[in-house]
Amino acid sequence: MVNQWQGGFQGEVRVTAGASAITGWTARWTFANGQSVSQSWNATLTSSGAAVTARNVDYNGRLAAGASVSFGFIGGWTGSNTKPEVSCTPS
């Protein structure tokens, strides 16, 4: 979480390639407390209920071994804003 305000927040996720280069990536997480995503940058986000999937865009999918890229999003929350665990897989 980069910033938070009443009812909203800005999140950022860093994707890092492992020992080998990758040609694309997908990150997934599930919000625990009804949070939602309203906009994103440097990734294509889709959501179904609390589950969110982020995929690379054309210009940031190819990463050399050990290289990183970040994407961000704006979200909304009510009650509490628990940070989710993000998993990422190369594609």
VOGU-3710 file (C-alpha; in Angstrom, 3 decimals, decimal comma):
1> mvnqwqggfq> 0,000/0,000/0,000  1,454/3,324/-1,084  -1,194/5,575/0,437  -4,568/5,283/2,158  -7,407/7,709/2,850  -10,955/7,324/4,132  -12,650/4,955/1,711  -9,744/4,627/-0,730  -6,150/3,587/-1,220  -3,327/3,342/-3,746
11> gevrvtagas> -1,590/0,000/-4,119  1,631/-0,923/-5,885  2,991/-4,353/-6,778  6,555/-5,105/-7,911  7,037/-8,107/-10,197  10,589/-9,506/-10,347  11,812/-12,201/-12,738  13,743/-15,040/-11,112  16,912/-16,649/-12,431  15,573/-16,782/-16,008
21> aitgwtarwt> 14,102/-14,176/-18,326  10,307/-14,154/-18,731  8,061/-13,061/-21,597  4,987/-12,184/-19,520  3,521/-12,316/-16,021  0,244/-12,637/-14,153  -0,325/-11,518/-10,548  -3,332/-12,621/-8,490  -4,773/-11,758/-5,103  -8,033/-11,882/-3,195
31> fangqsvsqs> -9,252/-8,999/-1,055  -10,427/-10,076/2,405  -12,676/-7,165/3,351  -14,701/-6,184/0,291  -12,128/-3,856/-1,250  -12,419/-3,079/-4,951  -10,215/-1,721/-7,737  -11,354/1,279/-9,756  -8,349/2,022/-12,010  -4,842/0,745/-12,749
41> wnatltssga> -1,671/1,551/-14,642  1,129/-0,585/-16,124  -1,131/-3,683/-15,986  -4,493/-4,919/-17,203  -6,652/-5,695/-14,164  -9,795/-7,776/-14,072  -11,823/-8,708/-11,018  -14,531/-11,135/-10,092  -15,909/-10,445/-6,640  -12,937/-10,200/-4,290
51> avtarnvdyn> -10,518/-11,968/-6,694  -8,240/-9,720/-8,791  -5,981/-10,703/-11,698  -3,327/-8,372/-13,133  -1,559/-9,143/-16,405  1,351/-7,388/-18,047  0,730/-4,913/-20,838  2,648/-4,989/-24,142  5,553/-2,830/-22,988  6,394/-4,482/-19,630
61> grlaagasvs> 5,958/-8,240/-20,019  9,471/-9,149/-21,092  11,866/-9,078/-18,173  15,502/-10,141/-18,097  16,602/-12,445/-15,292  16,398/-10,497/-12,013  14,709/-7,469/-13,630  11,631/-5,835/-12,077  8,603/-3,839/-13,101  5,886/-2,215/-10,995
71> fgfiggwtgs> 2,198/-1,644/-11,545  -0,282/0,285/-9,468  -3,958/0,726/-8,834  -6,529/2,807/-6,984  -9,024/0,939/-4,828  -11,878/1,500/-2,462  -12,639/0,034/0,966  -15,123/0,116/3,809  -14,620/-1,152/7,355  -10,989/-2,309/7,255
81> ntkpevsctp> -8,356/-2,410/4,531  -6,397/-5,631/5,041  -3,374/-6,065/2,773  -3,754/-9,182/0,552  -1,040/-11,696/-0,318  -0,085/-11,473/-3,996  1,105/-14,446/-6,052  2,793/-14,035/-9,404  3,502/-16,508/-12,195  5,436/-16,086/-15,442
91> s> 3,647/-16,716/-18,691
//
